[in-house]
């Protein structure tokens, strides 16, 4: 797999300002080869891609705010998020851990740390964080989560609560624990919200039910999803749901973007479509194409790894 190493600038920028002792770091993070962020589920080292200038500039601004006041929850969260966008997931985990130590009852730190545990393939640690976040957010009002990369309409589409359930469902999915994954995604779906949330969550609910052999229930789960929905950014999930409903043709999906391993979400959904419909060979070929790409932190990429690592799925 062809990957790029993190630039020296990023390494220096994200490691100079906050250090954990060796014992604490060992508890937080698994050992990996030098400069690697993680190991794939096939045991290959994974390295951060080189961030673009805009990401670096945003990271520097977040670092300045953090250094000016490292005891403000928002500063810690945004510093950790910007570090993660730059590809240093291990450093981001350390920053979110600092936030947990300073604000132990704030579910946002568990939510964001859990996300980055998924990125580095530490699914059990991710689940523990999301379960903790769910406990701590139980009596809180639903809270809009600002976007790190705003959509063209500059409308934040998700909430802290929705993101906790979504990522918890994903973590269980990656462990192929279908009942718990289904429960978490349904909790998120039941929060409602924008159509984007319904198609992204509905997509995973459908796939889980098909994996469980509940085909009729899977079809019924898409009843609320229509071609006329107002989708702002989750077009790929919307198209996949329409494919599952028989309202889009597989050839159209493949021609548009399904054969591109860089679009891991669509490619993974199509691989599952082949799997559900009895074409295991074509499904596995597409999974292999996905993991031959470089977008190793994408959820579709990680899910493809998980499927290939569990051939008896």
PASEBA-1860 file (N, C-alpha, C; in nm, 3 decimals):
! residues 313
1> XXXXXXXX> 0.084/-0.119/0.000/0.000/0.000/0.000/0.088/0.125/0.000 ~ 0.062/0.215/-0.094/0.144/0.334/-0.105/0.090/0.442/-0.013 ~ 0.173/0.490/0.079/0.132/0.591/0.175/0.242/0.694/0.189 ~ 0.208/0.808/0.249/0.304/0.916/0.268/0.333/0.935/0.415 ~ 0.458/0.966/0.448/0.496/0.993/0.586/0.462/1.137/0.622 ~ 0.436/1.160/0.749/0.406/1.294/0.797/0.526/1.385/0.778 ~ 0.499/1.508/0.743/0.609/1.603/0.727/0.676/1.630/0.861 ~ 0.803/1.669/0.854/0.877/1.701/0.976/0.809/1.814/1.051
9> XXXXXXXX> 0.754/1.909/0.975/0.686/2.021/1.040/0.573/1.972/1.128 ~ 0.490/1.883/1.075/0.376/1.834/1.151/0.421/1.759/1.275 ~ 0.524/1.677/1.260/0.574/1.601/1.374/0.619/1.695/1.485 ~ 0.696/1.798/1.447/0.745/1.892/1.547/0.631/1.972/1.608 ~ 0.539/2.017/1.522/0.431/2.102/1.569/0.342/2.032/1.670 ~ 0.315/1.905/1.645/0.218/1.835/1.729/0.280/1.756/1.842 ~ 0.410/1.765/1.859/0.470/1.688/1.967/0.548/1.771/2.067 ~ 0.560/1.900/2.041/0.650/1.981/2.125/0.582/2.041/2.247
17> XXXXXXXX> 0.449/2.045/2.250/0.384/2.128/2.350/0.321/2.054/2.466 ~ 0.304/1.922/2.450/0.240/1.848/2.558/0.293/1.707/2.557 ~ 0.350/1.660/2.668/0.411/1.527/2.670/0.354/1.445/2.785 ~ 0.319/1.323/2.755/0.278/1.229/2.858/0.397/1.144/2.897 ~ 0.399/1.095/3.021/0.509/1.007/3.056/0.491/0.873/2.985 ~ 0.596/0.793/2.982/0.596/0.671/2.900/0.488/0.574/2.943 ~ 0.466/0.562/3.073/0.366/0.467/3.121/0.227/0.506/3.076 ~ 0.193/0.638/3.087/0.062/0.684/3.046/0.044/0.666/2.897
25> XXXXXXXX> 0.144/0.701/2.818/0.135/0.687/2.673/0.114/0.542/2.634 ~ 0.179/0.452/2.702/0.164/0.309/2.671/0.022/0.262/2.699 ~ -0.042/0.320/2.801/-0.179/0.284/2.832/-0.276/0.337/2.726 ~ -0.243/0.450/2.668/-0.331/0.513/2.570/-0.318/0.455/2.431 ~ -0.197/0.420/2.392/-0.168/0.393/2.252/-0.089/0.264/2.236 ~ -0.121/0.186/2.134/-0.044/0.065/2.105/0.090/0.100/2.042 ~ 0.185/0.010/2.052/0.314/0.031/1.986/0.300/0.011/1.837 ~ 0.368/0.098/1.762/0.368/0.089/1.616/0.509/0.120/1.566
33> XXXXXXXX> 0.541/0.088/1.440/0.673/0.125/1.386/0.695/0.275/1.390 ~ 0.818/0.316/1.384/0.853/0.458/1.391/0.776/0.538/1.286 ~ 0.718/0.649/1.330/0.645/0.744/1.247/0.508/0.695/1.201 ~ 0.474/0.571/1.228/0.343/0.519/1.188/0.237/0.567/1.286 ~ 0.115/0.577/1.237/0.001/0.610/1.321/-0.067/0.485/1.377 ~ -0.065/0.378/1.300/-0.139/0.259/1.338/-0.092/0.141/1.255 ~ -0.146/0.025/1.286/-0.132/-0.093/1.203/-0.269/-0.126/1.145 ~ -0.272/-0.159/1.017/-0.397/-0.205/0.958/-0.436/-0.337/1.021
41> XXXXXXXX> -0.557/-0.381/0.996/-0.602/-0.510/1.049/-0.529/-0.626/0.982 ~ -0.459/-0.596/0.874/-0.373/-0.696/0.809/-0.228/-0.683/0.855 ~ -0.201/-0.591/0.951/-0.069/-0.579/1.010/0.026/-0.485/0.939 ~ -0.024/-0.406/0.842/0.062/-0.313/0.771/0.068/-0.178/0.843 ~ 0.187/-0.116/0.851/0.195/0.017/0.914/0.124/0.121/0.829 ~ 0.058/0.213/0.896/-0.017/0.319/0.830/0.041/0.453/0.871 ~ 0.071/0.535/0.771/0.136/0.664/0.794/0.043/0.778/0.753 ~ 0.056/0.890/0.820/-0.029/1.005/0.792/0.006/1.064/0.656
49> XXXXXXXX> -0.098/1.103/0.582/-0.076/1.176/0.457/-0.029/1.318/0.490 ~ 0.038/1.380/0.396/0.088/1.515/0.418/-0.028/1.614/0.415 ~ -0.047/1.693/0.520/-0.161/1.785/0.524/-0.142/1.901/0.428 ~ -0.254/1.955/0.378/-0.244/2.071/0.289/-0.226/2.199/0.371 ~ -0.201/2.307/0.301/-0.169/2.433/0.367/-0.283/2.483/0.455 ~ -0.407/2.464/0.408/-0.521/2.511/0.486/-0.534/2.438/0.618 ~ -0.512/2.308/0.616/-0.519/2.229/0.739/-0.410/2.271/0.836 ~ -0.290/2.293/0.784/-0.179/2.335/0.869/-0.207/2.472/0.931
57> XXXXXXXX> -0.264/2.563/0.852/-0.294/2.697/0.904/-0.399/2.690/1.014 ~ -0.503/2.609/0.994/-0.606/2.594/1.097/-0.550/2.530/1.223 ~ -0.460/2.434/1.204/-0.397/2.371/1.320/-0.314/2.472/1.398 ~ -0.240/2.555/1.329/-0.158/2.654/1.398/-0.245/2.752/1.476 ~ -0.358/2.793/1.418/-0.448/2.884/1.488/-0.505/2.818/1.613 ~ -0.542/2.691/1.602/-0.594/2.619/1.718/-0.486/2.600/1.824 ~ -0.364/2.577/1.780/-0.253/2.563/1.875/-0.230/2.692/1.952 ~ -0.237/2.805/1.882/-0.217/2.934/1.947/-0.324/2.956/2.055
65> XXXXXXXX> -0.449/2.926/2.021/-0.557/2.941/2.120/-0.535/2.849/2.239 ~ -0.494/2.726/2.211/-0.471/2.629/2.318/-0.358/2.674/2.409 ~ -0.249/2.721/2.351/-0.135/2.764/2.431/-0.169/2.887/2.514 ~ -0.259/2.973/2.462/-0.299/3.092/2.537/-0.387/3.056/2.656 ~ -0.468/2.951/2.643/-0.557/2.909/2.751/-0.584/2.759/2.738 ~ -0.497/2.676/2.794/-0.514/2.531/2.781/-0.615/2.472/2.878 ~ -0.684/2.556/2.953/-0.782/2.508/3.050/-0.925/2.539/3.008 ~ -0.944/2.576/2.882/-1.077/2.597/2.827/-1.114/2.476/2.742
73> XXXXXXXX> -1.231/2.420/2.769/-1.272/2.298/2.700/-1.272/2.316/2.549 ~ -1.325/2.426/2.500/-1.332/2.448/2.356/-1.194/2.451/2.292 ~ -1.098/2.513/2.360/-0.962/2.519/2.305/-0.900/2.380/2.295 ~ -0.922/2.299/2.397/-0.866/2.163/2.395/-0.932/2.081/2.283 ~ -1.065/2.090/2.273/-1.137/2.014/2.172/-1.090/2.051/2.032 ~ -1.081/2.181/2.004/-1.045/2.221/1.868/-0.899/2.193/1.837 ~ -0.813/2.202/1.937/-0.673/2.164/1.914/-0.665/2.015/1.879 ~ -0.735/1.933/1.954/-0.735/1.790/1.924/-0.797/1.759/1.789
81> XXXXXXXX> -0.907/1.825/1.757/-0.971/1.800/1.628/-0.881/1.842/1.513 ~ -0.819/1.958/1.524/-0.732/2.005/1.416/-0.608/1.917/1.400 ~ -0.556/1.868/1.509/-0.443/1.774/1.500/-0.486/1.648/1.426 ~ -0.606/1.602/1.456/-0.656/1.481/1.389/-0.677/1.507/1.241 ~ -0.731/1.623/1.204/-0.749/1.654/1.062/-0.615/1.655/0.989 ~ -0.509/1.690/1.060/-0.375/1.689/1.000/-0.315/1.549/0.994 ~ -0.384/1.451/1.048/-0.341/1.313/1.035/-0.270/1.254/1.154 ~ -0.250/1.332/1.260/-0.179/1.280/1.377/-0.282/1.234/1.481
89> XXXXXXXX> -0.338/1.117/1.458/-0.445/1.066/1.544/-0.393/1.031/1.683 ~ -0.271/0.985/1.691/-0.215/0.948/1.821/-0.198/1.071/1.910 ~ -0.152/1.178/1.853/-0.138/1.303/1.929/-0.275/1.357/1.969 ~ -0.372/1.345/1.878/-0.507/1.390/1.910/-0.563/1.312/2.028 ~ -0.538/1.182/2.033/-0.585/1.101/2.146/-0.525/1.152/2.276 ~ -0.399/1.190/2.272/-0.336/1.246/2.393/-0.403/1.377/2.435 ~ -0.435/1.462/2.338/-0.499/1.590/2.370/-0.639/1.566/2.428 ~ -0.716/1.478/2.368/-0.850/1.450/2.421/-0.842/1.386/2.559
97> XXXXXXXX> -0.738/1.309/2.584/-0.719/1.253/2.717/-0.692/1.363/2.819 ~ -0.615/1.463/2.778/-0.596/1.579/2.866/-0.730/1.644/2.897 ~ -0.816/1.655/2.795/-0.949/1.712/2.816/-1.031/1.630/2.914 ~ -1.022/1.498/2.904/-1.095/1.411/2.997/-1.046/1.431/3.139 ~ -0.915/1.447/3.156/-0.860/1.469/3.289/-0.907/1.602/3.348 ~ -0.923/1.703/3.263/-0.963/1.835/3.310/-1.115/1.851/3.319 ~ -1.186/1.781/3.231/-1.332/1.793/3.226/-1.393/1.652/3.219 ~ -1.384/1.576/3.327/-1.423/1.435/3.323/-1.570/1.409/3.296
105> XXXXXXXX> -1.655/1.509/3.312/-1.799/1.489/3.290/-1.846/1.542/3.155 ~ -1.755/1.588/3.071/-1.790/1.642/2.941/-1.786/1.529/2.838 ~ -1.901/1.486/2.785/-1.902/1.370/2.694/-1.830/1.395/2.563 ~ -1.807/1.522/2.528/-1.745/1.550/2.399/-1.604/1.494/2.389 ~ -1.530/1.494/2.497/-1.393/1.444/2.492/-1.390/1.293/2.467 ~ -1.483/1.221/2.528/-1.492/1.077/2.503/-1.537/1.051/2.360 ~ -1.630/1.130/2.312/-1.678/1.116/2.175/-1.563/1.133/2.075 ~ -1.483/1.239/2.090/-1.376/1.265/1.994/-1.260/1.167/2.010
113> XXXXXXXX> -1.227/1.130/2.133/-1.119/1.033/2.150/-1.161/0.897/2.093 ~ -1.286/0.860/2.117/-1.334/0.735/2.062/-1.327/0.731/1.911 ~ -1.359/0.842/1.847/-1.349/0.852/1.701/-1.207/0.821/1.655 ~ -1.110/0.878/1.723/-0.972/0.858/1.678/-0.917/0.722/1.719 ~ -0.977/0.660/1.819/-0.942/0.520/1.845/-0.990/0.432/1.729 ~ -1.105/0.465/1.671/-1.147/0.391/1.552/-1.044/0.410/1.441 ~ -0.997/0.533/1.423/-0.902/0.561/1.315/-0.778/0.473/1.325 ~ -0.732/0.446/1.450/-0.610/0.367/1.465/-0.641/0.219/1.496
121> XXXXXXXX> -0.765/0.178/1.472/-0.806/0.037/1.482/-0.809/-0.016/1.625 ~ -0.832/0.072/1.723/-0.846/0.030/1.862/-0.995/0.031/1.897 ~ -1.067/-0.070/1.846/-1.212/-0.068/1.854/-1.265/-0.085/1.996 ~ -1.202/-0.168/2.077/-1.250/-0.187/2.214/-1.236/-0.059/2.295 ~ -1.125/0.012/2.275/-1.107/0.139/2.346/-1.209/0.242/2.296 ~ -1.236/0.240/2.168/-1.337/0.331/2.113/-1.473/0.303/2.176 ~ -1.511/0.177/2.183/-1.641/0.140/2.242/-1.649/0.186/2.387 ~ -1.543/0.167/2.463/-1.544/0.210/2.603/-1.566/0.360/2.614
129> XXXXXXXX> -1.502/0.437/2.525/-1.520/0.582/2.527/-1.662/0.622/2.489 ~ -1.717/0.562/2.385/-1.852/0.599/2.343/-1.956/0.558/2.446 ~ -1.936/0.444/2.508/-2.029/0.403/2.614/-2.024/0.503/2.730 ~ -1.904/0.550/2.762/-1.891/0.649/2.868/-1.958/0.780/2.827 ~ -1.937/0.820/2.702/-2.001/0.942/2.652/-2.153/0.930/2.659 ~ -2.206/0.814/2.622/-2.351/0.793/2.627/-2.403/0.807/2.769 ~ -2.328/0.756/2.865/-2.368/0.767/3.005/-2.370/0.912/3.051 ~ -2.267/0.987/3.011/-2.253/1.124/3.059/-2.346/1.222/2.987
137> XXXXXXXX> -2.394/1.185/2.869/-2.483/1.277/2.796/-2.630/1.244/2.821 ~ -2.658/1.143/2.902/-2.794/1.092/2.917/-2.893/1.200/2.958 ~ -2.853/1.291/3.048/-2.945/1.392/3.100/-2.919/1.530/3.042 ~ -2.839/1.537/2.936/-2.806/1.666/2.876/-2.897/1.695/2.757 ~ -2.925/1.822/2.730/-3.001/1.855/2.608/-2.918/1.823/2.484 ~ -2.986/1.797/2.374/-2.917/1.769/2.248/-2.836/1.892/2.208 ~ -2.709/1.869/2.175/-2.615/1.977/2.151/-2.560/1.968/2.009 ~ -2.577/2.074/1.932/-2.524/2.079/1.796/-2.372/2.073/1.801
145> XXXXXXXX> -2.313/1.995/1.711/-2.167/1.985/1.705/-2.116/2.066/1.586 ~ -2.033/2.168/1.609/-1.980/2.247/1.498/-1.896/2.161/1.405 ~ -1.899/2.194/1.276/-1.822/2.121/1.177/-1.680/2.175/1.169 ~ -1.585/2.085/1.158/-1.447/2.127/1.134/-1.426/2.173/0.992 ~ -1.500/2.111/0.899/-1.498/2.149/0.758/-1.642/2.178/0.718 ~ -1.689/2.303/0.734/-1.829/2.335/0.709/-1.872/2.302/0.566 ~ -1.997/2.261/0.551/-2.052/2.234/0.418/-2.081/2.367/0.347 ~ -2.112/2.363/0.216/-2.133/2.487/0.141/-2.241/2.577/0.199
153> XXXXXXXX> -2.340/2.520/0.265/-2.445/2.601/0.325/-2.412/2.646/0.466 ~ -2.298/2.602/0.518/-2.252/2.638/0.653/-2.358/2.604/0.758 ~ -2.417/2.485/0.742/-2.518/2.437/0.836/-2.462/2.315/0.908 ~ -2.433/2.326/1.037/-2.390/2.205/1.111/-2.504/2.104/1.114 ~ -2.478/1.984/1.071/-2.583/1.884/1.054/-2.594/1.784/1.168 ~ -2.491/1.775/1.250/-2.489/1.670/1.351/-2.491/1.727/1.492 ~ -2.515/1.637/1.587/-2.514/1.672/1.728/-2.414/1.583/1.800 ~ -2.375/1.626/1.919/-2.287/1.540/2.000/-2.353/1.405/2.024
161> XXXXXXXX> -2.481/1.408/2.061/-2.552/1.283/2.090/-2.559/1.193/1.966 ~ -2.593/1.252/1.853/-2.601/1.173/1.731/-2.468/1.113/1.691 ~ -2.361/1.191/1.709/-2.229/1.141/1.674/-2.182/1.031/1.768 ~ -2.219/1.039/1.895/-2.183/0.931/1.988/-2.248/0.800/1.944 ~ -2.379/0.804/1.916/-2.448/0.681/1.876/-2.397/0.630/1.742 ~ -2.372/0.721/1.649/-2.325/0.681/1.516/-2.190/0.610/1.526 ~ -2.097/0.670/1.598/-1.963/0.612/1.606/-1.960/0.488/1.694 ~ -2.046/0.482/1.795/-2.056/0.359/1.874/-2.109/0.246/1.786
169> XXXXXXXX> -2.211/0.276/1.706/-2.262/0.175/1.613/-2.155/0.130/1.517 ~ -2.075/0.223/1.467/-1.969/0.187/1.374/-1.865/0.098/1.442 ~ -1.826/0.133/1.564/-1.725/0.053/1.634/-1.774/-0.090/1.655 ~ -1.900/-0.106/1.693/-1.955/-0.242/1.707/-1.963/-0.311/1.571 ~ -1.997/-0.236/1.467/-2.004/-0.294/1.332/-1.867/-0.349/1.291 ~ -1.763/-0.273/1.320/-1.628/-0.315/1.281/-1.585/-0.440/1.357 ~ -1.643/-0.465/1.471/-1.620/-0.589/1.545/-1.721/-0.697/1.507 ~ -1.808/-0.662/1.413/-1.913/-0.752/1.364/-2.005/-0.800/1.476
177> XXXXXXXX> -2.029/-0.710/1.569/-2.128/-0.733/1.675/-2.257/-0.667/1.627 ~ -2.332/-0.739/1.544/-2.446/-0.679/1.476/-2.555/-0.631/1.570 ~ -2.597/-0.705/1.672/-2.706/-0.656/1.758/-2.672/-0.524/1.827 ~ -2.551/-0.513/1.882/-2.515/-0.389/1.951/-2.498/-0.275/1.851 ~ -2.444/-0.304/1.735/-2.430/-0.201/1.632/-2.568/-0.150/1.591 ~ -2.662/-0.241/1.571/-2.796/-0.202/1.532/-2.862/-0.115/1.638 ~ -2.848/-0.153/1.765/-2.908/-0.076/1.873/-2.854/0.066/1.877 ~ -2.722/0.082/1.862/-2.662/0.215/1.867/-2.707/0.300/1.749
185> XXXXXXXX> -2.705/0.244/1.629/-2.747/0.322/1.513/-2.895/0.359/1.521 ~ -2.977/0.272/1.575/-3.118/0.306/1.590/-3.137/0.418/1.691 ~ -3.058/0.419/1.797/-3.065/0.530/1.892/-3.036/0.662/1.822 ~ -2.935/0.660/1.735/-2.903/0.781/1.660/-3.011/0.818/1.561 ~ -3.064/0.720/1.489/-3.170/0.746/1.391/-3.292/0.807/1.458 ~ -3.325/0.758/1.576/-3.444/0.806/1.646/-3.431/0.949/1.698 ~ -3.310/1.003/1.696/-3.294/1.144/1.733/-3.349/1.236/1.624 ~ -3.369/1.181/1.503/-3.420/1.263/1.393/-3.314/1.358/1.342
193> XXXXXXXX> -3.355/1.479/1.311/-3.260/1.577/1.260/-3.271/1.593/1.109 ~ -3.163/1.637/1.049/-3.162/1.662/0.905/-3.171/1.532/0.826 ~ -3.214/1.544/0.702/-3.222/1.427/0.615/-3.086/1.360/0.599 ~ -2.980/1.438/0.602/-2.844/1.382/0.592/-2.820/1.277/0.700 ~ -2.869/1.304/0.821/-2.850/1.210/0.931/-2.930/1.082/0.910 ~ -3.049/1.097/0.852/-3.133/0.979/0.830/-3.072/0.886/0.725 ~ -3.012/0.944/0.620/-2.956/0.855/0.516/-2.825/0.792/0.560 ~ -2.743/0.868/0.635/-2.615/0.810/0.678/-2.639/0.698/0.779
201> XXXXXXXX> -2.729/0.721/0.875/-2.758/0.619/0.975/-2.841/0.506/0.915 ~ -2.937/0.541/0.830/-3.020/0.439/0.767/-2.939/0.344/0.681 ~ -2.837/0.395/0.616/-2.747/0.311/0.535/-2.685/0.200/0.619 ~ -2.632/0.234/0.736/-2.568/0.132/0.821/-2.673/0.038/0.880 ~ -2.789/0.090/0.917/-2.895/0.004/0.969/-2.935/-0.100/0.866 ~ -2.949/-0.058/0.741/-2.984/-0.152/0.635/-2.877/-0.260/0.621 ~ -2.750/-0.218/0.617/-2.643/-0.316/0.598/-2.637/-0.415/0.714 ~ -2.659/-0.366/0.836/-2.655/-0.455/0.952/-2.768/-0.557/0.945
209> XXXXXXXX> -2.888/-0.511/0.914/-3.001/-0.603/0.906/-2.980/-0.707/0.797 ~ -2.921/-0.667/0.685/-2.891/-0.765/0.581/-2.787/-0.865/0.629 ~ -2.687/-0.818/0.703/-2.586/-0.910/0.759/-2.651/-1.008/0.856 ~ -2.755/-0.964/0.925/-2.824/-1.049/1.022/-2.925/-1.142/0.955 ~ -2.944/-1.126/0.824/-3.039/-1.208/0.752/-3.183/-1.162/0.763 ~ -3.205/-1.040/0.813/-3.339/-0.985/0.830/-3.373/-0.898/0.709 ~ -3.392/-0.961/0.594/-3.406/-0.887/0.470/-3.531/-0.800/0.467 ~ -3.643/-0.852/0.513/-3.767/-0.776/0.511/-3.758/-0.655/0.604
217> XXXXXXXX> -3.699/-0.674/0.720/-3.682/-0.563/0.815/-3.586/-0.459/0.758 ~ -3.484/-0.506/0.686/-3.390/-0.413/0.623/-3.461/-0.325/0.522 ~ -3.546/-0.386/0.440/-3.622/-0.308/0.341/-3.712/-0.206/0.409 ~ -3.779/-0.248/0.515/-3.869/-0.158/0.587/-3.793/-0.042/0.651 ~ -3.668/-0.064/0.687/-3.589/0.040/0.753/-3.563/0.159/0.662 ~ -3.581/0.139/0.531/-3.557/0.248/0.435/-3.685/0.318/0.393 ~ -3.796/0.289/0.459/-3.924/0.346/0.417/-3.925/0.499/0.421 ~ -3.852/0.556/0.515/-3.853/0.703/0.530/-3.759/0.772/0.431
225> XXXXXXXX> -3.680/0.696/0.359/-3.580/0.755/0.270/-3.634/0.757/0.128 ~ -3.637/0.879/0.071/-3.692/0.898/-0.063/-3.595/0.977/-0.150 ~ -3.618/0.973/-0.279/-3.534/1.047/-0.373/-3.549/1.198/-0.355 ~ -3.660/1.243/-0.296/-3.689/1.386/-0.285/-3.630/1.450/-0.159 ~ -3.554/1.376/-0.080/-3.501/1.430/0.045/-3.405/1.546/0.017 ~ -3.396/1.636/0.115/-3.305/1.751/0.104/-3.170/1.713/0.161 ~ -3.079/1.670/0.076/-2.948/1.624/0.119/-2.846/1.734/0.094 ~ -2.773/1.770/0.198/-2.676/1.879/0.188/-2.537/1.827/0.159
233> XXXXXXXX> -2.496/1.717/0.225/-2.360/1.669/0.203/-2.347/1.517/0.193 ~ -2.442/1.441/0.243/-2.431/1.295/0.242/-2.493/1.234/0.117 ~ -2.455/1.288/0.001/-2.511/1.239/-0.125/-2.479/1.091/-0.149 ~ -2.358/1.050/-0.112/-2.319/0.911/-0.137/-2.407/0.814/-0.058 ~ -2.431/0.843/0.070/-2.517/0.756/0.150/-2.660/0.757/0.096 ~ -2.706/0.873/0.051/-2.839/0.882/-0.007/-2.850/0.793/-0.130 ~ -2.751/0.802/-0.218/-2.753/0.720/-0.340/-2.748/0.571/-0.307 ~ -2.669/0.535/-0.208/-2.663/0.394/-0.168/-2.798/0.346/-0.117
241> XXXXXXXX> -2.864/0.427/-0.036/-2.996/0.388/0.014/-3.094/0.370/-0.102 ~ -3.087/0.458/-0.202/-3.174/0.444/-0.318/-3.139/0.319/-0.398 ~ -3.011/0.286/-0.402/-2.969/0.160/-0.466/-3.031/0.042/-0.394 ~ -3.023/0.041/-0.261/-3.079/-0.068/-0.183/-3.230/-0.080/-0.204 ~ -3.296/0.035/-0.225/-3.441/0.036/-0.246/-3.479/-0.003/-0.390 ~ -3.380/-0.017/-0.475/-3.408/-0.049/-0.615/-3.442/0.071/-0.699 ~ -3.412/0.193/-0.649/-3.443/0.315/-0.721/-3.323/0.373/-0.793 ~ -3.208/0.308/-0.783/-3.091/0.340/-0.863/-3.034/0.209/-0.915
249> XXXXXXXX> -2.968/0.218/-1.029/-2.909/0.099/-1.089/-2.764/0.086/-1.043 ~ -2.721/-0.038/-1.021/-2.583/-0.061/-0.979/-2.485/-0.010/-1.084 ~ -2.521/-0.020/-1.212/-2.431/0.028/-1.317/-2.411/0.179/-1.308 ~ -2.516/0.251/-1.271/-2.504/0.397/-1.257/-2.414/0.431/-1.139 ~ -2.427/0.359/-1.029/-2.342/0.383/-0.913/-2.196/0.355/-0.947 ~ -2.171/0.245/-1.015/-2.034/0.209/-1.050/-1.975/0.311/-1.147 ~ -2.054/0.355/-1.243/-2.004/0.450/-1.342/-1.973/0.584/-1.279 ~ -2.054/0.623/-1.178/-2.036/0.754/-1.117/-1.913/0.759/-1.027
257> XXXXXXXX> -1.904/0.665/-0.932/-1.791/0.672/-0.838/-1.767/0.542/-0.762 ~ -1.845/0.440/-0.788/-1.833/0.320/-0.708/-1.710/0.238/-0.732 ~ -1.642/0.261/-0.846/-1.523/0.183/-0.876/-1.395/0.257/-0.836 ~ -1.412/0.369/-0.765/-1.298/0.451/-0.724/-1.265/0.418/-0.578 ~ -1.151/0.354/-0.551/-1.121/0.317/-0.413/-1.103/0.435/-0.320 ~ -1.081/0.557/-0.375/-1.068/0.674/-0.289/-1.203/0.713/-0.230 ~ -1.313/0.675/-0.296/-1.446/0.699/-0.241/-1.488/0.574/-0.166 ~ -1.430/0.557/-0.049/-1.444/0.431/0.023/-1.587/0.405/0.067
265> XXXXXXXX> -1.663/0.510/0.100/-1.800/0.490/0.148/-1.885/0.425/0.040 ~ -1.881/0.481/-0.082/-1.961/0.426/-0.190/-1.911/0.288/-0.229 ~ -1.780/0.274/-0.244/-1.724/0.145/-0.284/-1.759/0.037/-0.183 ~ -1.755/0.070/-0.054/-1.787/-0.030/0.047/-1.935/-0.068/0.041 ~ -2.022/0.031/0.023/-2.164/0.000/0.010/-2.192/-0.090/-0.109 ~ -2.124/-0.066/-0.221/-2.144/-0.149/-0.340/-2.088/-0.288/-0.317 ~ -1.975/-0.298/-0.248/-1.920/-0.431/-0.215/-2.022/-0.511/-0.134 ~ -2.088/-0.444/-0.040/-2.190/-0.512/0.039/-2.311/-0.549/-0.047
273> XXXXXXXX> -2.347/-0.464/-0.141/-2.457/-0.494/-0.232/-2.429/-0.623/-0.308 ~ -2.307/-0.637/-0.357/-2.271/-0.762/-0.426/-2.279/-0.881/-0.329 ~ -2.230/-0.860/-0.208/-2.230/-0.967/-0.108/-2.372/-1.014/-0.077 ~ -2.461/-0.917/-0.051/-2.599/-0.952/-0.018/-2.667/-1.029/-0.131 ~ -2.627/-0.995/-0.255/-2.692/-1.054/-0.370/-2.617/-1.174/-0.427 ~ -2.530/-1.232/-0.343/-2.470/-1.360/-0.376/-2.346/-1.359/-0.460 ~ -2.292/-1.240/-0.490/-2.171/-1.233/-0.572/-2.052/-1.207/-0.480 ~ -2.011/-1.308/-0.405/-1.904/-1.295/-0.307/-1.771/-1.260/-0.375
281> XXXXXXXX> -1.746/-1.317/-0.492/-1.620/-1.291/-0.560/-1.605/-1.144/-0.597 ~ -1.711/-1.087/-0.655/-1.704/-0.946/-0.693/-1.696/-0.857/-0.569 ~ -1.765/-0.895/-0.464/-1.758/-0.820/-0.339/-1.615/-0.817/-0.286 ~ -1.550/-0.933/-0.279/-1.414/-0.939/-0.227/-1.316/-0.863/-0.315 ~ -1.337/-0.866/-0.445/-1.249/-0.792/-0.535/-1.259/-0.642/-0.508 ~ -1.379/-0.594/-0.482/-1.396/-0.452/-0.455/-1.339/-0.416/-0.318 ~ -1.355/-0.504/-0.221/-1.293/-0.479/-0.090/-1.142/-0.467/-0.104 ~ -1.083/-0.553/-0.184/-0.938/-0.547/-0.207/-0.898/-0.417/-0.274
289> XXXXXXXX> -0.981/-0.370/-0.366/-0.952/-0.241/-0.432/-0.955/-0.127/-0.331 ~ -1.052/-0.132/-0.241/-1.063/-0.026/-0.141/-0.935/-0.018/-0.058 ~ -0.889/-0.132/-0.007/-0.773/-0.130/0.082/-0.642/-0.114/0.005 ~ -0.649/-0.113/-0.126/-0.528/-0.081/-0.204/-0.508/0.068/-0.217 ~ -0.607/0.146/-0.175/-0.596/0.292/-0.182/-0.523/0.349/-0.062 ~ -0.526/0.480/-0.051/-0.451/0.547/0.055/-0.539/0.611/0.162 ~ -0.672/0.604/0.145/-0.763/0.671/0.240/-0.791/0.581/0.359 ~ -0.684/0.545/0.432/-0.696/0.440/0.532/-0.774/0.478/0.656
297> XXXXXXXX> -0.800/0.607/0.676/-0.879/0.646/0.795/-1.028/0.657/0.763 ~ -1.066/0.641/0.636/-1.207/0.647/0.599/-1.281/0.525/0.656 ~ -1.405/0.547/0.697/-1.480/0.438/0.760/-1.502/0.322/0.664 ~ -1.528/0.351/0.536/-1.545/0.245/0.439/-1.421/0.162/0.422 ~ -1.305/0.227/0.428/-1.176/0.157/0.418/-1.159/0.064/0.538 ~ -1.185/0.115/0.659/-1.167/0.032/0.779/-1.266/-0.084/0.777 ~ -1.389/-0.059/0.733/-1.487/-0.166/0.726/-1.446/-0.272/0.625 ~ -1.386/-0.230/0.513/-1.337/-0.326/0.415/-1.227/-0.411/0.476
305> XXXXXXXX> -1.138/-0.349/0.552/-1.034/-0.425/0.623/-1.096/-0.529/0.717 ~ -1.197/-0.486/0.791/-1.260/-0.575/0.888/-1.324/-0.695/0.818 ~ -1.387/-0.671/0.705/-1.450/-0.781/0.632/-1.344/-0.878/0.578 ~ -1.235/-0.823/0.524/-1.130/-0.909/0.471/-1.060/-0.988/0.582 ~ -1.057/-0.928/0.702/-0.994/-0.996/0.815/-1.083/-1.105/0.874 ~ -1.210/-1.105/0.834/-1.306/-1.205/0.885/-1.374/-1.273/0.767 ~ -1.303/-1.360/0.698/-1.355/-1.418/0.574/-1.480/-1.502/0.590 ~ -1.516/-1.539/0.712/-1.637/-1.619/0.733/-1.760/-1.533/0.755
313> X> -1.750/-1.404/0.727/-1.862/-1.314/0.749/-1.988/-1.361/0.674
END
